[in-house]
Amino acid sequence: MALRRGFKSEAERIVRRVQTEIGLSAADPIPPERVAELLGIEVIAGDELLPRQRFVELHNIQPDAFSACTLRPSPDRVVIVHNPLSSESRQNSDVAHELAHTLLDHELSRVQRLGDVTFLSCDPIQEEEAAWLSGCLLLPRALLLAEVRRGAEVKVIAQKHGVSERMAQYRLDVTGVVRQNQAAMKKTLQDLSIQVRL
Ligand SMILES: [Zn+2]
């Protein structure tokens, strides 16, 4: 399924707006907890609410079944609950995904049940939009470009920003920052060689 026209630019604008509201520049990383704070959302690890064993059982029924969910226990309270068993990079990614849903004003529409755990999920288009926006939140374009200019490798970018290498590589690919950097480099070399000859 393709994202609707203009959505990617909209996502960049949302990210920039979030950064501005938090007081960050375009190339700054965005700590998910600051976004949550900005939106008035509580972020809780699942085992603060239920015994950790419950998540182990869930994992045994279906690995990867539960990543995170957004709950509204009351009209003025929004809570993101994430899987306590996930790696840190996965948790960051899952929380960013949930924050993206809120930033995009997605309805928490469908109630799903797995085992005896109830959670909410959204429609496929909204899922895709949230996936894209969360990637932008985790690794904003300007930040990636700055990293590439510094010569940082995928592994380093992933570690530094608490994401998986897969996510870092994906963002490098879809933003085209490597290409952009190479083009800029080529231009500089051309200009240098012209200047040298003058
Ligand atoms: Zn989602």
Residues whose N, C-alpha, C, O or C-beta is under 5 A from the ligand:
A	BS01	ZN	E127 A130
